[in-house]
Amino acid sequence: MYTVSSSLNVGRTRGFYSIAYGCDPENVSKARAMVEKNLRDLQENPVPADVLLQAKVLLLQQIPLSESSASAIAGGFLARTNNDLPLDEPTQAANRYAAMTAQQVQAAFAKWIRPGDLVQITEGPNPK
């Protein structure tokens, strides 16, 4: 793989976890197997302390960046209102992120992520 990213999108009634990666067609099966293995590992083992700290820092840095313009602030207020969330939800989220433990991350992956049920969408030549 030469690029990998993931995102979590949550709405009022459903959410989805997305993993995107770029690789040569002959490596698609290997890449998918690696993604599934990593997801199972997150379900079965606590996240290492340094990885958890790095993830927390990334999440905490995104909060002020997501409100870096008047338009973004207004959009955030509208989104929170539409989803029946408190207007200070980013502050509450920051507190939850800072307090999160490796065991809580493991439990969330075990409860909500189903590595065997991933949908695959391929752009480009047929994977091998």
N, C-alpha and C positions, 0 to 999 in steps of 0.2 A: 504494500500500500504506500502511496506517496502523499495522501492526505486523509485525515479522519476528523470528523466533528460529530457532536451529538447535541440534541436539544430536547427539552421537555416543554410541551405546550399543554396547558391545563385550562379548561373552560368550566362553566357552571356544572355541566352534566357529564363531561368526559375529558379525557386527556390522552396524549400519545407521546411516546418516547421515540425519538428518531435518531438513527445513526447513519451518517453519510460517509462514504469513503471513495477514494479514487484509486484504481489499480488497473493493471493490464488485464485483458479478458481472460487470459489463462490463470490468473490469480484470484478470480472472483470467489471460487469455492473455498480456497484457502483463507481468504480474507473473512468471509462469512463465518467459517469455522472458528477463526480467532476471535471474532466479535462474540459469538455464542459462548465460547470458553471463558472470555473475560467477564461476561454477564453472570455466568454460573459461579465464577470465582467470587464476584461481589455478593452473591447470595449466600455463599458457604463460608466466607471468611471476612473478618472485620477489615476495613480499609486501613492500610498503614498510616500511622500518625502524620508523617510528612505529607502524604498524599491528601489526607483529610484537611490539614492546615492549608495547603495550596488551593484546594477546592473552596474552602471557606473564604480565603482572601479574594479569589476570583469573583465569587458571588457577592461579597460585600463591596467590591470595587464597582460592580455593575449597577448597584443601586443609585449612587449619585450620578453616574453617567446616563442612566435612563431618564433622568430629570434635568438634563443639561440645557433645555430651551423652554421657553414659555409654551410652545406647542406640545412638547413632550410632557410637561407638567399637566397641562389641560387634558391631554389624551390619557394620562395615567389616572387622573381624577374620574374621567368619564368611564374608563374601563372598570375601575374599582366600584363605581356606582352601579354600573350595569351588572356586575357580578356579586352585588350585595356584600362587598368587602368594606372594612373600615377605611376611612380616608388615609389613616396613618399606617396602612398595611405594609409599605416598604420598611418602616421602622420596626414594626412587629416581626417582619421576615428577617431583618438583620439580627434581631435578638435571638430568633430561633436558629438561624445559621450559626451564630457564634456559640450557642449552647449545644449544638448537635454532636452526638457521640458516634464513634465508628460502629457501635452495635445498632444504633438507630438507622444508620445508612444501610447496613446489612439487612436489617429487618424490613426496611422499605423495599429494597430490591427483591427480597424473597417474597414479599406479599404482592407487589404490583407488576414486576417484570417477568414475562414468560418467554425465555430465550427460544424455546421450541416452536413458538407461534409467530415468529417474525415474518412480516410480509417483505418481499424483496422486489424492488423496482430497479430496473437496469436501464441505463442510458448508454448508447453506443453499440458496438458489436455484441453478438450473443456471447454470454459468459461461457467459460469452459470449466 
